[in-house]
Amino acid sequence: MVDSRLLDEQLDYYRERAAEYDEWWERRGRYDRGPEANTQWRTEISQVRAVFDTLPLSGDVLELAPGTGYWTELLAQRARRVTALDGSSEMIAINQARLGKLSRSVDYHQVNLFDWKPTRRWDGLVFCFWISHVPRDRLAGFLAACRDALVEGATMFFLDGQRINESTAVDHVLPGKASEIMVRRLNDGREFRIVKNFHEPVELTELAGAAGFDLEVHRTDNFFQFAVGVAR
Ligand SMILES: C[S@@+](CC[C@H](N)C(=O)[O-])C[C@H]1O[C@@H](n2cnc3c(N)ncnc32)[C@H](O)[C@@H]1O
């Protein structure tokens, strides 16, 4: 059971990590796993991108937990408007700076997603590296909120990691199968507890199905798991 103090600690971690966040995605510093693993990481990102680029994510698109904006930038290039909801003002500032003029088509809001209830509907929904941070006992409610946020026929895309040590920093230990809590460190050594889940595809398709999505889950060879859903 994850209490709300841990969810606050998780958000604090991302706020404090914002300036060093992209080291993970770009395989720098403590996330550099050597040339072979880094090349494989980039290859698998390209494979995810190849699918993402074909999805009908246009019109008004919602992005949850957009972080520093890798996916926001891609969405802003193709959507009419993007709504980006993140709990960290530090992440939002970096995201806006990355997008520059493109950020004019993005509506940023600092929102705690554990209190979030959609009050309108969008044509598409994206959340990358967020679902693993949702406690298991909140997952069904989260997916129901996602469905409530979408018009019928809308596309939902989400991406997350597979259980593999090389995806995280050299000084991180992944949680065991019975736990959903792990300790993360910043470059200065400070430690934070966060939620980290690795979902089986069948679990995701069943829960998303119950929430009103037809969902397909795909995996790359090592690092990533992503899903494409259509709101029924
Ligand atoms: C793992 S990062 C993912 C960022 C980005 N989507 C990506 O693909 O790199 C998780 C994001 O969730 C945000 N976050 C953490 N807790 C949150 C909360 N309770 N409500 C809203 N956002 C939260 C963090 O600020 C961070 O931007």
The ligand as a MOL file (V3000), in Angstrom:
LIG
                    3D

  0  0  0     0  0            999 V3000
M  V30 BEGIN CTAB
M  V30 COUNTS 27 29 0 0 0
M  V30 BEGIN ATOM
M  V30 1 C 9.3480 9.7970 -15.3840 0
M  V30 2 S 8.9040 11.4880 -15.6640 0 CHG=1
M  V30 3 C 8.2080 11.3880 -17.2900 0
M  V30 4 C 8.4380 12.6320 -18.0900 0
M  V30 5 C 8.1380 12.5310 -19.5840 0
M  V30 6 N 6.7790 12.1160 -19.8340 0
M  V30 7 C 9.0970 11.6310 -20.3110 0
M  V30 8 O 8.6540 10.8010 -21.0910 0
M  V30 9 O 10.3020 11.7590 -20.1360 0 CHG=-1
M  V30 10 C 7.5230 11.6490 -14.6220 0
M  V30 11 C 6.8640 13.0070 -14.6480 0
M  V30 12 O 5.7440 12.9570 -13.7500 0
M  V30 13 C 5.6730 14.1690 -13.0400 0
M  V30 14 N 4.9700 13.8960 -11.7800 0
M  V30 15 C 5.4090 13.2010 -10.7240 0
M  V30 16 N 4.4550 13.1260 -9.7770 0
M  V30 17 C 3.3800 13.8150 -10.2550 0
M  V30 18 C 2.0900 14.0970 -9.7770 0
M  V30 19 N 1.6750 13.6460 -8.5840 0
M  V30 20 N 1.2390 14.8240 -10.5420 0
M  V30 21 C 1.6490 15.2810 -11.7500 0
M  V30 22 N 2.8570 15.0370 -12.2690 0
M  V30 23 C 3.7190 14.3120 -11.5350 0
M  V30 24 C 7.0990 14.5930 -12.8670 0
M  V30 25 O 7.2080 15.9700 -12.6030 0
M  V30 26 C 7.7080 14.1720 -14.1900 0
M  V30 27 O 7.6330 15.2080 -15.1230 0
M  V30 END ATOM
M  V30 BEGIN BOND
M  V30 1 1 1 2
M  V30 2 1 2 3
M  V30 3 1 2 10
M  V30 4 1 3 4
M  V30 5 1 4 5
M  V30 6 1 5 6
M  V30 7 1 5 7
M  V30 8 2 7 8
M  V30 9 1 7 9
M  V30 10 1 10 11
M  V30 11 1 11 12
M  V30 12 1 11 26
M  V30 13 1 12 13
M  V30 14 1 13 14
M  V30 15 1 13 24
M  V30 16 1 14 15
M  V30 17 1 14 23
M  V30 18 2 15 16
M  V30 19 1 16 17
M  V30 20 1 17 18
M  V30 21 2 17 23
M  V30 22 1 18 19
M  V30 23 2 18 20
M  V30 24 1 20 21
M  V30 25 2 21 22
M  V30 26 1 22 23
M  V30 27 1 24 25
M  V30 28 1 24 26
M  V30 29 1 26 27
M  V30 END BOND
M  V30 END CTAB
M  END
